[in-house]
Amino acid sequence: MPRYLAIILGLTLLAAPAAASDQAVKEAHPHDRLHGHSEVPGAKGQCADCHLCAEPTAEDPCMVSCARHGGQFRGVHEVAEGPGVVVIDQLAARYEPVVFAHELHASMAAMSGGCTNCHHYSEDSGAIPTCRQCHAADRSEVDLSMPALKGAYHRQCMNCHLDWSGDNSCDFCHREAAEPGAPVAHDATDIVGIPHPVIEAVATYTYETSHADAPVVTFHHSDHVDVFGQQCVDCHRGDSCKSCHHGDQKPAEHARLDHVTSCCACHGERDCNFCHGREPMPRFDHALSTGFDLAPYHAGRACQDCHGDPRAFRYPSGDCAECHIHWEDGGFDHGITGLVLSADHEENDCSDCHVDLDFARRPSCDDCHDDYRFPAESPHCEICLNLMNEGDGRAAAPSCGHEVRRPVNPGRP
Amino acid sequence: MVTRRDFIKCAGGAVAALGGVETALASTGPHLDPDRVGVLCDFTLCIGCRRCEFACAEEAGLPHGELRAYDDTGVFAATRRPDAESLTVINRYPALSADHKPLDVKVNCLHCEHPACVSACPVTALQKNALGPVTYDPWRCIGCRYCMVACPFQIPAYEYHDATAPRVMKCTLCQDRTLEQGRPPACVEICPQEALLYGSRASLLRVAKARIEAHPDRYVDHVYGETEAGGTSWLYLADRDFHQLDLPEVASTSPAEVTESIQHGIFKGFSGPLMLAALVGVILKSAGACEKCEAEAAARNEAGKEADHE
């Protein structure tokens, strides 16, 4: 009898901590954070339902392949239930956010396998979780048997796109992100006021008109978008989706939409020759059209920096101080022009050298000093010029007092 | 800093050495860590975007064009090999049938478990790190290029264009990133499809086999690199036999094991040199004995002649 008691006692002692630790495992089970896995362990209540090895760890959970949950997908969904467009921007680094035409794809899928072409899981209620609810953006956070968010997105898209077109080029969906600090390119999400996948428009349209003297009208679409920073809706205001999407036909070529806001809405006060000519006109060139060459110091500026809002265009007077107001208080770093002012010149007013504040004309030393010419003809200045061309860009030339260096960061006074 | 693991290894090695026990450490490199890393490359997921080629060149400081230049699929017209300026390349093989898609195959150093290049290197410029990568130290390299001959996959390349400080060029599994920063290799990080999976070799093997089991119609039942050349850190999955993808059929023993067993057998216990010395000794001795015979014969002849003369 004491032997049985000992066995029972022993079993109780063994079982108690086991039960306690089982509870702890259930409470702290990492799958609780995964969507749709509130009832773990699996259907049979066994760890082995999901784990291949006997002792899974956080580092190596040795999961069975989900196999897309065996295609668990419940509920019937209409195309209109889903979003029209999904902007995928969780992973934007090298590329701009991808604008995914969900409705278009859902319509196509409705003709074949339906939602399950892409959505491989839904909850018992029929609700479809978003990709990132299961697929973590950080690869190190997911088990090896399951793709992280980047892989999940790409496999979804490429599995079909490769089959259909064999096209694997990244720019089918992606646009490279602009360099930090560069003027922001055309925002593809603004067409008719809603986000829309990138539309490749024709760069230049030429129209034949009935005017005998000047029959050709040239419209540089790319200039308006890329150079002048116009948004699609600025001209395509009130466009209907049907302007491009005709039922089951492919979108028409993005050309000659008759109902765009007319040119005159913006250029109404211009004379006829602004648009009409005998020959197609070249693309916009600031130096040719206005006489003010943007190179080199203004080349990187956006139009709005000088001209303000494109819808309320403003013409600068040509007085540099209109923009460069800080020049008045000595805040301008003259070194960016290539010439560092010596102590003798630093106190001068701008107009002392730049007569009539005409900065387009380069002052010469002999404007003030009979014996000096900068930079080419004076022997002193020749030294500086050589240093400027060959040296490290910054050196003192003691005889003339000028410090000369190469222009740095042109266009950003 | 000496980790506990290193300390135990050193202590173990010292004890073994003291006991006069031969360890396998001598030429095969360190004992491999059970958590050593590897990369699983699933060719059926690869889309041939060549981003890995770009990321690799960028990481290794090798000449490379802009990202979009790698969209060019014209390079697939010819089968390419890794060279001194591209440590990894993608080759495309035609689809098996209309139901399949073309297969894109990534070629680079497989980081053998028991590398022949490391065995052949006379100056330990190439080393097998216990954590997986076969690393390279250009400061030790003497440019003998034995590694290039030894590699069963013919991977290492040489900077023949550099007359002053040429290096042997091969994938080092981004040794600075993986070993020092704990980050995945550049090619793995950039792969949009996650066709490349970085993790412990043991778990990658498990994932690979689980994929084959789950999709027997999609994969050939073979994980290339599980046993090839004694096992490699890189593991490949494909939809067809690997020899059709220009991946060589190599034995499951490392070539280094064969050569090392011969070499080590000959020199075991210094027995080879001793036997050679003994053999030479015997030959010399017998030669000496012959000289003695000849001398005696000559003496006899002389004696005979003298007797005739008389």
Interface residues (C-beta under 8 A of the other chain):
Chain A: L52 C53 E59 D60 C62 V64 S65 A67 R94 R139 L144 S145 P147 A148 K150 G151 H154 R155 M158 L162 D163 G166 N168 S169 C170 D171 E176
Chain B: L45 I47 G48 C49 R51 L67 R68 D71 T73 K101 P102 P184 C191 P192 Q193 E194 L197 G199 S200 A202 S203 L204 R206 V207 A210 R211 E213 A214
